[in-house]
Amino acid sequence: EITKEQRALMKAIVDAYNRHQIPQDVAKKLLQEQYSPEENFLLLTEMATSQVQVLVEFTKNIPGFVSLDREDQIALLKGSAVEAMFLRSAQVFSRKMPSGHTDVLEERIRKSGMPEEFMTPMFNFYKSIGELHMVQEEQAILTAITILTPDRPYVKDHQAVERLQESMLVVLRKLCVLQHPQELQYFARLLGRLTELRTLSHYHAEMLTSWRMNDHKFTPLLCEIWDV
Ligand SMILES: Cc1cc(C(=O)O[C@@H]2C[C@H]3CC[C@]2(C)C3(C)C)ccc1N
């Protein structure tokens, strides 16, 4: 009972999501030979920077996004960047790489100068996303829903964003029923992850501050997207 236009919306989002992937060379670098914490941090910086670039490209291809007010587009991107990045890296983390690699990546992230108290919530989130076994359509639409959250700071035209998000929530709900018929509350569980993401973004803000304090270098794009 997914209508023709809903199928078209889903296809546009999934194509955009798959078209804009993190360059494999960045992810692969993290898996190569042993690095020092400084080297690891530089690799994470490279990974985060390319994730933001991928996020911007994906967002521009969400149907209706570019017809929103320009300043609202910026507000939505800045407001959702962390959450979209964690969602995408959780999916990359739990799916893309053969299991052995995941431990290596986890090891690299753990030895990159990231504050210890941030690790646990981050890896718990990765695991909770992995356990959902989302299909790629669900991943793409859930990411689009996260980006089109109307109550981000400085968004002026709430209504316009709400209308776009609404149409995606409807599609996601239908998709969940089709893809996971046995799990009645699967859709609710998916949306529950978005709440977990907001908690993570608070940890992330502290992480940025602690890195700044220790004089870690960021790229201009990361400074711009997170006002650091
Ligand atoms: C300012 C700044 C931010 C990050 C970051 O948010 O990294 C995210 C944390 C994990 C989740 C997404 C990340 C890219 C990750 C996989 C390293 C990494 C380096 C850096 N100089």
The ligand as an SDF file (V2000), in Angstrom:
LIG
                    3D

 21 23  0  0  0  0  0  0  0  0999 V2000
   36.2330   18.0470   15.2860 C   0  0  0  0  0  0  0  0  0  0  0  0
   36.3250   16.5650   15.0990 C   0  0  0  0  0  0  0  0  0  0  0  0
   35.2120   15.7890   15.2340 C   0  0  0  0  0  0  0  0  0  0  0  0
   35.3010   14.4150   15.0480 C   0  0  0  0  0  0  0  0  0  0  0  0
   34.0920   13.6110   15.1890 C   0  0  0  0  0  0  0  0  0  0  0  0
   33.0450   14.1110   15.5300 O   0  0  0  0  0  0  0  0  0  0  0  0
   34.2200   12.2900   14.8780 O   0  0  0  0  0  0  0  0  0  0  0  0
   33.0420   11.5440   14.9740 C   0  0  0  0  0  0  0  0  0  0  0  0
   33.0870   10.7130   16.2380 C   0  0  0  0  0  0  0  0  0  0  0  0
   32.8580    9.2940   15.7330 C   0  0  0  0  0  0  0  0  0  0  0  0
   31.4370    9.2530   15.1440 C   0  0  0  0  0  0  0  0  0  0  0  0
   31.5560   10.0530   13.8660 C   0  0  0  0  0  0  0  0  0  0  0  0
   32.9760   10.4920   13.8630 C   0  0  0  0  0  0  0  0  0  0  0  0
   33.5240   10.9230   12.5650 C   0  0  0  0  0  0  0  0  0  0  0  0
   33.6800    9.2990   14.4690 C   0  0  0  0  0  0  0  0  0  0  0  0
   33.4750    8.0230   13.6660 C   0  0  0  0  0  0  0  0  0  0  0  0
   35.1100    9.5160   14.7290 C   0  0  0  0  0  0  0  0  0  0  0  0
   36.4850   13.7930   14.7230 C   0  0  0  0  0  0  0  0  0  0  0  0
   37.6220   14.5880   14.5970 C   0  0  0  0  0  0  0  0  0  0  0  0
   37.5550   15.9610   14.7770 C   0  0  0  0  0  0  0  0  0  0  0  0
   38.6790   16.7830   14.6520 N   0  0  0  0  0  0  0  0  0  0  0  0
  1  2  1  0
  2  3  1  0
  2 20  2  0
  3  4  2  0
  4  5  1  0
  4 18  1  0
  5  6  2  0
  5  7  1  0
  7  8  1  0
  8  9  1  0
  8 13  1  0
  9 10  1  0
 10 11  1  0
 10 15  1  0
 11 12  1  0
 12 13  1  0
 13 14  1  0
 13 15  1  0
 15 16  1  0
 15 17  1  0
 18 19  2  0
 19 20  1  0
 20 21  1  0
M  END
$$$$
